[in-house]
């Protein structure tokens, strides 16, 4: 495993943590509970998002557009 994988996972986890904490702050006032919930959700969602990004990248690379040429004279 190269060094890029943990760095990408940490970046995704940070993004999910802060976005989840922000959403939870709007609905609940218990700060400690919000942070724990955001941490657990970011731990669960991060690998799923990483695999989703990998699948999107693979499908983008392997996409072959359908090209049909009509020779009209």
C-alpha positions as CSV (number, residue, x, y, z in Angstrom):
1,X,0.0,0.0,0.0
2,X,1.4,3.3,-1.0
3,X,1.4,6.5,1.1
4,X,-1.3,8.1,-1.0
5,X,-4.1,5.8,0.3
6,X,-3.9,6.8,4.0
7,X,-3.6,10.4,3.1
8,X,-6.7,10.2,0.8
9,X,-8.6,8.3,3.6
10,X,-7.7,11.0,6.2
11,X,-8.8,13.8,3.9
12,X,-12.1,12.1,3.2
13,X,-12.6,11.3,6.9
14,X,-11.9,15.0,7.9
15,X,-14.4,16.2,5.3
16,X,-17.1,13.8,6.5
17,X,-16.4,14.5,10.1
18,X,-16.8,18.3,9.8
19,X,-19.8,18.1,7.5
20,X,-21.6,15.5,9.7
21,X,-20.8,17.6,12.9
22,X,-22.1,20.7,11.2
23,X,-25.4,18.9,10.2
24,X,-25.8,17.4,13.7
25,X,-25.2,20.8,15.3
26,X,-28.2,22.2,13.5
27,X,-30.5,19.5,14.9
28,X,-29.1,18.8,18.4
29,X,-27.5,20.9,21.1
30,X,-25.5,18.2,22.9
31,X,-22.0,18.9,21.6
32,X,-20.3,15.8,23.1
33,X,-22.9,13.5,21.7
34,X,-22.6,15.2,18.3
35,X,-18.8,14.8,18.1
36,X,-19.0,11.1,19.0
37,X,-21.7,10.5,16.4
38,X,-19.8,12.4,13.8
39,X,-16.7,10.4,14.5
40,X,-18.4,7.1,14.3
41,X,-20.2,8.1,11.1
42,X,-17.0,9.3,9.5
43,X,-15.2,6.1,10.4
44,X,-18.0,4.1,8.8
45,X,-18.5,6.2,5.7
46,X,-14.9,6.9,4.8
47,X,-14.0,3.5,3.4
48,X,-17.3,3.3,1.5
49,X,-16.7,6.7,-0.1
50,X,-13.1,5.7,-1.0
51,X,-14.3,2.5,-2.7
52,X,-17.0,4.5,-4.5
53,X,-14.4,7.0,-5.8
54,X,-12.3,4.1,-7.0
55,X,-15.2,2.6,-8.8
56,X,-16.1,5.9,-10.4
57,X,-12.5,6.3,-11.5
58,X,-12.4,2.8,-13.0
59,X,-15.7,3.3,-14.9
60,X,-14.5,6.7,-16.2
61,X,-11.3,5.2,-17.5
62,X,-13.0,2.2,-19.1
63,X,-15.8,4.2,-20.7
64,X,-15.8,3.8,-24.5
65,X,-18.2,6.2,-26.2
66,X,-20.3,4.8,-28.9
67,X,-19.2,6.3,-32.2
68,X,-21.0,5.5,-35.4
69,X,-19.9,7.2,-38.6
70,X,-22.3,7.5,-41.5
71,X,-20.6,7.8,-44.7
72,X,-22.9,9.8,-46.9
73,X,-22.0,11.1,-50.3
